[in-house]
Amino acid sequence: MHIFDDDDFMTTTPRDNFFSIAKNANENIVDMELEKMLRRLAVAERVLEENGLEEAYERAVEASVVDSDIDNRLDSIFIELVGNIVTQCE
């Protein structure tokens, strides 16, 4: 007996799982959670600018195209978003 379906969340990446859930979840909740995450990005950018680090930030963004630490952090963000969306859609 096969316990897990092929599309089970444990066999997908956090990114794939997020996009699958985002397509099927309440659109207002998804919009709200994406806006919260983008707001966090805007705050982080402002803090960097206020500390004169915008150029260093841009260089780091360009250099992080292949970066396993950034990939892991991005996975964490996708997992956080999924958790926030799913708990509100129950």
NUNURO-549972 format. One record per atom (N, C-alpha, C): residue number from 1; residue in three letters; chain; atom name; x, y, z. Coordinates in nm, 2 decimals. Each point is the difference from the previous one (the first is absolute). Example, Ala and Ser with C-alpha at 12.3 -4.5 7.8 and 13.67 -1.06 7.14 Angstrom:
! residues 2
- 1|ALA|A|N|1.32|-0.57|0.78 .
- 1|ALA|A|CA|-0.09|0.12|0.00 .
- 1|ALA|A|C|0.09|0.12|0.00 .
- 2|SER|A|N|-0.04|0.11|-0.07 .
- 2|SER|A|CA|0.09|0.11|0.00 .
- 2|SER|A|C|-0.08|0.11|0.08 .
! end
This chain:
! residues 90
- 1|MET|A|N|0.08|-0.12|0.00 .
- 1|MET|A|CA|-0.08|0.12|0.00 .
- 1|MET|A|C|0.09|0.12|0.00 .
- 2|HIS|A|N|-0.03|0.10|-0.09 .
- 2|HIS|A|CA|0.08|0.12|-0.01 .
- 2|HIS|A|C|-0.07|0.10|0.09 .
- 3|ILE|A|N|0.08|0.04|0.10 .
- 3|ILE|A|CA|-0.05|0.10|0.11 .
- 3|ILE|A|C|-0.01|0.14|-0.06 .
- 4|PHE|A|N|0.10|0.04|-0.07 .
- 4|PHE|A|CA|0.00|0.14|-0.05 .
- 4|PHE|A|C|-0.03|0.01|-0.15 .
- 5|ASP|A|N|-0.08|0.09|-0.03 .
- 5|ASP|A|CA|-0.03|0.03|-0.14 .
- 5|ASP|A|C|0.12|0.06|-0.07 .
- 6|ASP|A|N|0.01|-0.01|-0.13 .
- 6|ASP|A|CA|0.11|0.06|-0.07 .
- 6|ASP|A|C|0.01|0.15|0.01 .
- 7|ASP|A|N|-0.12|0.06|0.02 .
- 7|ASP|A|CA|0.00|0.15|0.02 .
- 7|ASP|A|C|0.00|0.04|0.14 .
- 8|ASP|A|N|0.04|-0.09|0.09 .
- 8|ASP|A|CA|0.00|0.04|0.15 .
- 8|ASP|A|C|0.10|0.11|0.02 .
- 9|PHE|A|N|-0.03|0.08|0.10 .
- 9|PHE|A|CA|0.08|0.12|0.03 .
- 9|PHE|A|C|0.14|-0.04|0.04 .
- 10|MET|A|N|0.02|-0.12|0.05 .
- 10|MET|A|CA|0.14|-0.04|0.04 .
- 10|MET|A|C|0.09|-0.03|-0.12 .
- 11|THR|A|N|-0.06|-0.02|-0.12 .
- 11|THR|A|CA|0.08|-0.03|-0.11 .
- 11|THR|A|C|0.02|0.12|-0.09 .
- 12|THR|A|N|-0.05|0.11|0.03 .
- 12|THR|A|CA|0.01|0.12|-0.08 .
- 12|THR|A|C|0.09|0.10|0.07 .
- 13|THR|A|N|0.05|0.10|-0.07 .
- 13|THR|A|CA|0.08|0.10|0.06 .
- 13|THR|A|C|-0.09|0.10|0.07 .
- 14|PRO|A|N|0.05|0.08|0.09 .
- 14|PRO|A|CA|-0.08|0.10|0.07 .
- 14|PRO|A|C|-0.06|0.10|-0.11 .
- 15|ARG|A|N|0.08|0.03|-0.10 .
- 15|ARG|A|CA|-0.05|0.09|-0.10 .
- 15|ARG|A|C|-0.12|-0.06|-0.08 .
- 16|ASP|A|N|0.01|-0.13|-0.04 .
- 16|ASP|A|CA|-0.11|-0.06|-0.07 .
- 16|ASP|A|C|-0.12|-0.01|0.09 .
- 17|ASN|A|N|0.02|-0.03|0.13 .
- 17|ASN|A|CA|-0.11|-0.01|0.09 .
- 17|ASN|A|C|-0.07|0.13|0.02 .
- 18|PHE|A|N|0.08|0.11|0.01 .
- 18|PHE|A|CA|-0.06|0.13|0.01 .
- 18|PHE|A|C|-0.09|0.03|-0.12 .
- 19|PHE|A|N|0.05|-0.01|-0.12 .
- 19|PHE|A|CA|-0.08|0.03|-0.12 .
- 19|PHE|A|C|-0.12|-0.08|-0.01 .
- 20|SER|A|N|0.01|-0.13|0.03 .
- 20|SER|A|CA|-0.12|-0.09|0.00 .
- 20|SER|A|C|-0.11|0.05|0.09 .
- 21|ILE|A|N|0.04|0.03|0.13 .
- 21|ILE|A|CA|-0.09|0.05|0.10 .
- 21|ILE|A|C|-0.05|0.14|-0.04 .
- 22|ALA|A|N|0.08|0.09|-0.05 .
- 22|ALA|A|CA|-0.04|0.13|-0.04 .
- 22|ALA|A|C|-0.11|0.00|-0.11 .
- 23|LYS|A|N|0.01|-0.10|-0.09 .
- 23|LYS|A|CA|-0.10|0.00|-0.10 .
- 23|LYS|A|C|-0.13|-0.05|0.05 .
- 24|ASN|A|N|0.00|-0.07|0.11 .
- 24|ASN|A|CA|-0.13|-0.06|0.04 .
- 24|ASN|A|C|-0.05|0.06|0.13 .
- 25|ALA|A|N|0.07|0.08|0.06 .
- 25|ALA|A|CA|-0.04|0.06|0.13 .
- 25|ALA|A|C|-0.09|0.13|-0.03 .
- 26|ASN|A|N|-0.05|0.05|0.11 .
- 26|ASN|A|CA|-0.08|0.12|-0.01 .
- 26|ASN|A|C|0.09|0.11|-0.05 .
- 27|GLU|A|N|-0.04|0.06|-0.11 .
- 27|GLU|A|CA|0.08|0.11|-0.07 .
- 27|GLU|A|C|0.03|0.12|0.09 .
- 28|ASN|A|N|-0.10|0.04|0.08 .
- 28|ASN|A|CA|0.02|0.11|0.09 .
- 28|ASN|A|C|0.11|-0.03|0.10 .
- 29|ILE|A|N|0.00|-0.12|0.05 .
- 29|ILE|A|CA|0.11|-0.04|0.10 .
- 29|ILE|A|C|0.13|0.00|-0.06 .
- 30|VAL|A|N|0.01|-0.06|-0.12 .
- 30|VAL|A|CA|0.13|-0.01|-0.07 .
- 30|VAL|A|C|0.05|0.14|-0.03 .
- 31|ASP|A|N|-0.09|0.09|-0.05 .
- 31|ASP|A|CA|0.04|0.14|-0.03 .
- 31|ASP|A|C|0.05|0.07|0.13 .
- 32|MET|A|N|-0.07|-0.02|0.11 .
- 32|MET|A|CA|0.04|0.06|0.13 .
- 32|MET|A|C|0.14|-0.05|0.04 .
- 33|GLU|A|N|0.02|-0.13|-0.01 .
- 33|GLU|A|CA|0.13|-0.05|0.05 .
- 33|GLU|A|C|0.11|0.04|-0.09 .
- 34|LEU|A|N|-0.02|0.01|-0.13 .
- 34|LEU|A|CA|0.10|0.05|-0.10 .
- 34|LEU|A|C|0.03|0.15|0.03 .
- 35|GLU|A|N|-0.10|0.07|0.03 .
- 35|GLU|A|CA|0.02|0.14|0.03 .
- 35|GLU|A|C|0.08|0.02|0.13 .
- 36|LYS|A|N|-0.03|-0.08|0.10 .
- 36|LYS|A|CA|0.08|0.00|0.12 .
- 36|LYS|A|C|0.15|-0.03|-0.02 .
- 37|MET|A|N|0.03|-0.10|-0.09 .
- 37|MET|A|CA|0.13|-0.03|-0.03 .
- 37|MET|A|C|0.07|0.11|-0.08 .
- 38|LEU|A|N|-0.07|0.06|-0.09 .
- 38|LEU|A|CA|0.06|0.11|-0.08 .
- 38|LEU|A|C|0.02|0.12|0.09 .
- 39|ARG|A|N|-0.08|0.02|0.10 .
- 39|ARG|A|CA|0.02|0.11|0.09 .
- 39|ARG|A|C|0.12|-0.02|0.08 .
- 40|ARG|A|N|0.03|-0.13|0.04 .
- 40|ARG|A|CA|0.12|-0.03|0.08 .
- 40|ARG|A|C|0.12|0.03|-0.09 .
- 41|LEU|A|N|0.00|-0.03|-0.13 .
- 41|LEU|A|CA|0.10|0.03|-0.09 .
- 41|LEU|A|C|0.03|0.15|-0.01 .
- 42|ALA|A|N|-0.11|0.08|-0.01 .
- 42|ALA|A|CA|0.00|0.14|-0.01 .
- 42|ALA|A|C|0.07|0.06|0.12 .
- 43|VAL|A|N|-0.04|-0.05|0.12 .
- 43|VAL|A|CA|0.06|0.05|0.13 .
- 43|VAL|A|C|0.15|-0.03|0.00 .
- 44|ALA|A|N|0.04|-0.13|-0.04 .
- 44|ALA|A|CA|0.14|-0.03|-0.01 .
- 44|ALA|A|C|0.08|0.09|-0.09 .
- 45|GLU|A|N|-0.06|0.02|-0.12 .
- 45|GLU|A|CA|0.07|0.09|-0.09 .
- 45|GLU|A|C|0.02|0.14|0.05 .
- 46|ARG|A|N|-0.11|0.05|0.07 .
- 46|ARG|A|CA|0.01|0.14|0.06 .
- 46|ARG|A|C|0.11|0.00|0.11 .
- 47|VAL|A|N|0.01|-0.10|0.08 .
- 47|VAL|A|CA|0.11|-0.01|0.10 .
- 47|VAL|A|C|0.13|0.00|-0.06 .
- 48|LEU|A|N|0.02|-0.08|-0.11 .
- 48|LEU|A|CA|0.13|0.00|-0.07 .
- 48|LEU|A|C|0.03|0.14|-0.06 .
- 49|GLU|A|N|-0.10|0.06|-0.06 .
- 49|GLU|A|CA|0.03|0.13|-0.05 .
- 49|GLU|A|C|0.03|0.11|0.11 .
- 50|GLU|A|N|-0.07|-0.01|0.11 .
- 50|GLU|A|CA|0.03|0.09|0.11 .
- 50|GLU|A|C|0.14|-0.02|0.05 .
- 51|ASN|A|N|0.06|-0.12|-0.01 .
- 51|ASN|A|CA|0.13|-0.02|0.05 .
- 51|ASN|A|C|0.10|0.00|-0.12 .
- 52|GLY|A|N|-0.03|0.05|-0.11 .
- 52|GLY|A|CA|0.09|0.02|-0.11 .
- 52|GLY|A|C|0.04|-0.14|-0.06 .
- 53|LEU|A|N|-0.08|-0.10|0.01 .
- 53|LEU|A|CA|0.04|-0.13|-0.05 .
- 53|LEU|A|C|-0.07|-0.04|-0.13 .
- 54|GLU|A|N|-0.07|0.09|-0.07 .
- 54|GLU|A|CA|-0.08|-0.04|-0.12 .
- 54|GLU|A|C|0.09|-0.05|-0.11 .
- 55|GLU|A|N|0.12|0.05|-0.02 .
- 55|GLU|A|CA|0.09|-0.05|-0.10 .
- 55|GLU|A|C|0.05|-0.14|0.04 .
- 56|ALA|A|N|0.03|-0.02|0.12 .
- 56|ALA|A|CA|0.05|-0.13|0.05 .
- 56|ALA|A|C|-0.12|-0.10|-0.02 .
- 57|TYR|A|N|-0.12|0.04|0.03 .
- 57|TYR|A|CA|-0.12|-0.08|-0.01 .
- 57|TYR|A|C|-0.02|-0.05|-0.15 .
- 58|GLU|A|N|0.01|0.10|-0.09 .
- 58|GLU|A|CA|-0.01|-0.03|-0.14 .
- 58|GLU|A|C|0.10|-0.10|-0.05 .
- 59|ARG|A|N|0.13|0.02|0.04 .
- 59|ARG|A|CA|0.11|-0.09|-0.03 .
- 59|ARG|A|C|-0.03|-0.14|0.05 .
- 60|ALA|A|N|-0.05|-0.01|0.13 .
- 60|ALA|A|CA|-0.03|-0.13|0.06 .
- 60|ALA|A|C|-0.11|-0.07|-0.08 .
- 61|VAL|A|N|-0.10|0.08|-0.04 .
- 61|VAL|A|CA|-0.12|-0.06|-0.07 .
- 61|VAL|A|C|0.06|-0.06|-0.13 .
- 62|GLU|A|N|0.08|0.07|-0.07 .
- 62|GLU|A|CA|0.05|-0.04|-0.13 .
- 62|GLU|A|C|0.09|-0.12|0.02 .
- 63|ALA|A|N|0.08|-0.01|0.11 .
- 63|ALA|A|CA|0.09|-0.11|0.02 .
- 63|ALA|A|C|-0.07|-0.12|0.06 .
- 64|SER|A|N|-0.12|0.01|0.04 .
- 64|SER|A|CA|-0.07|-0.11|0.07 .
- 64|SER|A|C|-0.08|-0.09|-0.10 .
- 65|VAL|A|N|0.02|0.01|-0.13 .
- 65|VAL|A|CA|-0.07|-0.08|-0.09 .
- 65|VAL|A|C|0.02|-0.15|0.03 .
- 66|VAL|A|N|0.12|-0.04|0.03 .
- 66|VAL|A|CA|0.02|-0.13|0.04 .
- 66|VAL|A|C|0.06|0.00|0.14 .
- 67|ASP|A|N|-0.08|-0.02|0.10 .
- 67|ASP|A|CA|0.04|0.01|0.14 .
- 67|ASP|A|C|-0.09|-0.09|0.09 .
- 68|SER|A|N|0.06|-0.10|0.05 .
- 68|SER|A|CA|-0.08|-0.10|0.07 .
- 68|SER|A|C|-0.06|0.06|0.13 .
- 69|ASP|A|N|0.07|0.09|0.06 .
- 69|ASP|A|CA|-0.06|0.06|0.13 .
- 69|ASP|A|C|-0.12|0.08|-0.04 .
- 70|ILE|A|N|0.01|0.08|-0.11 .
- 70|ILE|A|CA|-0.12|0.08|-0.04 .
- 70|ILE|A|C|-0.11|-0.09|-0.05 .
- 71|ASP|A|N|0.03|-0.11|-0.06 .
- 71|ASP|A|CA|-0.10|-0.10|-0.04 .
- 71|ASP|A|C|-0.07|-0.06|0.12 .
- 72|ASN|A|N|0.07|-0.03|0.10 .
- 72|ASN|A|CA|-0.06|-0.05|0.13 .
- 72|ASN|A|C|-0.08|0.11|0.06 .
- 73|ARG|A|N|0.04|0.12|0.00 .
- 73|ARG|A|CA|-0.08|0.11|0.06 .
- 73|ARG|A|C|-0.13|0.02|-0.08 .
- 74|LEU|A|N|0.01|-0.01|-0.13 .
- 74|LEU|A|CA|-0.12|0.01|-0.09 .
- 74|LEU|A|C|-0.10|-0.12|0.03 .
- 75|ASP|A|N|0.06|-0.12|0.02 .
- 75|ASP|A|CA|-0.09|-0.11|0.03 .
- 75|ASP|A|C|-0.07|0.03|0.14 .
- 76|SER|A|N|0.07|0.06|0.09 .
- 76|SER|A|CA|-0.06|0.03|0.13 .
- 76|SER|A|C|-0.12|0.10|-0.02 .
- 77|ILE|A|N|0.02|0.10|-0.09 .
- 77|ILE|A|CA|-0.10|0.09|-0.02 .
- 77|ILE|A|C|-0.12|-0.06|-0.06 .
- 78|PHE|A|N|0.02|-0.09|-0.10 .
- 78|PHE|A|CA|-0.11|-0.07|-0.06 .
- 78|PHE|A|C|-0.08|-0.09|0.10 .
- 79|ILE|A|N|0.08|-0.06|0.09 .
- 79|ILE|A|CA|-0.06|-0.08|0.11 .
- 79|ILE|A|C|-0.09|0.09|0.09 .
- 80|GLU|A|N|0.06|0.11|0.04 .
- 80|GLU|A|CA|-0.07|0.10|0.08 .
- 80|GLU|A|C|-0.13|0.04|-0.07 .
- 81|LEU|A|N|0.01|0.04|-0.12 .
- 81|LEU|A|CA|-0.12|0.04|-0.08 .
- 81|LEU|A|C|-0.11|-0.11|0.00 .
- 82|VAL|A|N|0.04|-0.12|-0.03 .
- 82|VAL|A|CA|-0.09|-0.11|-0.01 .
- 82|VAL|A|C|-0.07|-0.02|0.14 .
- 83|GLY|A|N|0.08|0.00|0.11 .
- 83|GLY|A|CA|-0.06|-0.01|0.13 .
- 83|GLY|A|C|-0.10|0.11|0.03 .
- 84|ASN|A|N|0.04|0.12|-0.03 .
- 84|ASN|A|CA|-0.09|0.12|0.02 .
- 84|ASN|A|C|-0.13|-0.02|-0.08 .
- 85|ILE|A|N|0.01|-0.04|-0.12 .
- 85|ILE|A|CA|-0.12|-0.01|-0.09 .
- 85|ILE|A|C|-0.09|-0.12|0.05 .
- 86|VAL|A|N|0.06|-0.11|0.02 .
- 86|VAL|A|CA|-0.08|-0.12|0.04 .
- 86|VAL|A|C|-0.07|0.02|0.13 .
- 87|THR|A|N|0.07|0.06|0.10 .
- 87|THR|A|CA|-0.07|0.01|0.13 .
- 87|THR|A|C|-0.12|0.10|-0.01 .
- 88|GLN|A|N|0.00|0.09|-0.09 .
- 88|GLN|A|CA|-0.11|0.10|-0.02 .
- 88|GLN|A|C|-0.11|-0.06|-0.09 .
- 89|CYS|A|N|0.03|-0.10|-0.07 .
- 89|CYS|A|CA|-0.10|-0.06|-0.09 .
- 89|CYS|A|C|-0.08|-0.12|0.06 .
- 90|GLU|A|N|0.04|-0.03|0.12 .
- 90|GLU|A|CA|-0.06|-0.12|0.07 .
- 90|GLU|A|C|-0.14|0.04|0.04 .
! end
